[in-house]
Amino acid sequence: MLRSRGHQAYLVGGCVRDLLLGRDPADFDVSTDATPEQVMAMFPQTYAVGAQFGVVLVPFKGDGFENSSAEEALTEHPKAIEVATFRSDGTYSDGRHPDAVKYTTDPREDVHRRDFTINGLMLDPLDGQRVLDYVGGQEDIQRGIVRTIGDPVQRFREDKLRMMRAVRFAARFEYEIDAATFASIRELAPEIRRVSRERQRDELTKMLTEGHARRAFELLYATGLLQEVLPEVAKMKGVAQPSQYHPEGDVWVHTLLLLSMLPAGVSRTLAWGALLHDVGKPPTFRVAPDRIRFDGHVEVGERMAEEIGLRFRMSNDDIAQIVALVANHLRFADVMSMKGSTFKRFIRLTKFEEHLELHRIDCLGSHAILDLYNYTREKMAQLPPEQVRPKPLINGHDLIAEGYEPGPRFSEMLSAVEDAQLEGRLSSKADALEFVRAQFPR
């Protein structure tokens, strides 16, 4: 459509990079000399998501956008196309957006305001897949290099999150970071603090869930970015562990081994749980007469994980699950000696499959003994769902009918009844009421 109206138009950015790498692009961006007003006049439905910066969202026809907001169109309809007008940018006072933009008809000018050479390619799909490469991006793809377009200090000062994006791209594609780009990140790393916690969180979560988490966090540490955004994790490096339990090395090495086992597409809560499961060890490290110890590291880790989740403005549900993963990761040591009721309550934890997987990779990242993991799986397989979550035999109304006064004691009474039911000692309402009369006399 843009071409038919006499405009220049090219695919641009990450989609071109992915196409050249033989990957399926997550989305497609178009760059054109048409102004936002011209783009919006040309298509029946558009969203001016960043019109002040020359960006308009154009949905595919028939994709159900008729009643969608711009935010819904961006998040729920991945086939939407961001159409950006060729431009050059002014200064970036806020470290994220240009203060002013100047539209241009020259695609070369548009490319030179972008972040990395591998993201600065344009592709003409209507002319034999012709690639416009003004910055050496194709060569850097072949060489496996992440390099800024132009002066790296200027690029990073324009948008400081680009420092973390350089790390993520290098990890994702198994590339090296160009020496000048790397040196500039190390120099400017403290400025990452000026980026919002939400944007930091989103980059970290992508690093953790794209299948190359270990490499990403090694680079974060090497560039100095980790020490700025997650100092609690950076402090794991050099914290020794008892060799009889952790022959692999210190807390940092152990955590990196877990990160190396996170597949692409892993849930964000499990990924963050793996990263933070031992975050309480550095502040609780001590050398006892018998061995190195981390007294109370789980409880300390719970508090730290919650503080980190709040700092990065994670959702309440995500924080709760990540804290639960930290809080329960050592409980597997007791599964073989747990009472039936305790075991059943344990495996009823929300998203227990994440607890089980964290235990598995925690073992593989240390002594590699999976006896407790296998025991748990086998015992779970033997338990019918109705035995794990049986229908309650009695409730508060039944206790009132028995003459008990409502109050905090009800919770203790009903919990005791459920324990006995889970252990197979009670199977009927009559049994439960008799149990209550015996154990909780009025």
Residue, then its C-alpha position, 0 to 999 in steps of 0.5 A: m500500500l505504501r509503495s502503491r502511493g509512491h512512498q519508500a517502505y522497507l522492513v527494518g530492525g530485528c525482523v530483518r536480522d532474524l530473517l537473515l539468520g533463518r529465524d522466525p521474527a516475533d514481529f515486523d517493523v516497517s520504515t517509510d518516508a510517509t509521515p504519520e498523518q499520511v500513514m493514518a490516512m492510508f489505512p482504515q484502522t491505525y493507532a498513533v502509539g508514538a506519533q510524536f516520534g513518527v510511529v503508527l501501529v497498523p493491524f492486519k485486516g481481520d485480526g479482530f482489532e475493531n474494538s481494541s485499544a492501542e495497548e491491547a493491539l500491541t500486546e494481544h495481536p502480535k501481527a500488528i505492524e509498527v510503521a515508523t517514518f524515516r527520522s533523525d533524533g535530537t537529544y535524549s534528555d530523559g535517557r529514553h526518548p528523543d526531545a525532538v525528531k526530524y523527518t527525512t526522506d533518506p533511509r540512511e539517516d534513519v538507520h544511523r539513529r538506531d542502536f546496533t548494526i545487527n538491528g540497523l538493516m533494511l530489507d526490500p521484500l518487493d525487490g528480490q529481498r534486497v538488503l540496505d546495509y549502511v552500517g556493516g550489519q551483515e558483516d557483524i552478523q557473519r562475524g557474530i558481533v554486537r556493535t553500536i551504530g556510531d559512537p557507543v557512548q552517545r548511543f548508550r547515553e541516548d537510551k541507557l537500557r541499550m547497555m542491557r540490550a547489548v548483553r541480551f543480544a550477545a547472549r541470545f545469538e551467542y555473539e561477542i560484544d565489540a571491544a569499544t561497545f563493551a568498554s563503553i558499557r563498563e564506563l557507563a554501567p552506573e547510569i543504568r540506575r537512571v532506567s526505570r525498574e520496570r524496563q530493567r525487570d523486563e530485560l532481565t526476564k527476557m535474559l532469564t527466559e530466552g534459553h541463554a541465561r548463564r551467558a547473559f548473567e556472565l556478561l552482566y557481571a563482566t560489564g558491571l551492570l549486574q552490580e548495579v541492577l542486582p547487587e545481591v546476585a553479584k555478591m554471590k561471586g566468591v562465596a565459598q560452599p562446603s565441598q561435600y555438598h557443593p563440589e561445583g564451587d561457590v554460590w555464583v558458580h552454582t547459580l550459573l549452573l542452574l541458569s544454564m539449565l533453563p530452557a527457552g520459554v521457561s516460566r518467568t517465576l521459575a527462572w527468577g526462582a532459580l536465580l534467587h534461590d540462594v540469594g540469602k547465602p552471601p549475608t549468612f556465610r560463616v565458617a564453623p568449626d566443622r564446615i562452612r554454614f549459611d544459618g537461616h539463609v532460606e528465611v533471609g533469602e525469602r525477605m530478599a527475594e520479596e524486596i527484589g520483587l517489589r523493587f522491580r515492581m513485579s506482580n503480587d502473584d509473581i512475587a508470591q511464587i518466587v518467594a515460595l520457590v526460595a522458601n521451599h527449595l530445601r524442603f525436599a530433603d525431608v520428603m522421605s520422612m514426611k507424614g502423609s498429610t505433610f507430603k500431600r500439603f507440600i505437593r499442593l503448593t501453587k505451581f508445584e511443578e516449578h518447585l519440583e523442577l527447581h529441586r531437580i536443577d538444584c541437584l544437577g547443579s551440585h551433587a547430581i543426586l536425584d533420589l529425592y526428586n525421583y521419590t517425589r515423582e513416584k509417590m505423586a504418581q501413586l496418589p489419586p487427586e482425590q487423596v491429595r485434595p479430598k473434599p472436607l469432611i466438616n466445616g465451621h457450620d458443623l462445629i457450631a452445630e456441635g456447640y463450639e464457639p466461632g473463633p481462631r480455634f476453628s482453623e486449628m480444629l479444621s486443620a487437624v481434621e484435614d491432617a487426619q483425613l489426609e493420613g487416612r485416619l478419617s473417612s466420614k463426617a461422623d468420624a470427623l466429629e468424633f475426632v473433634r470431640a475427643q481432641f478438642p473438648r468443649 
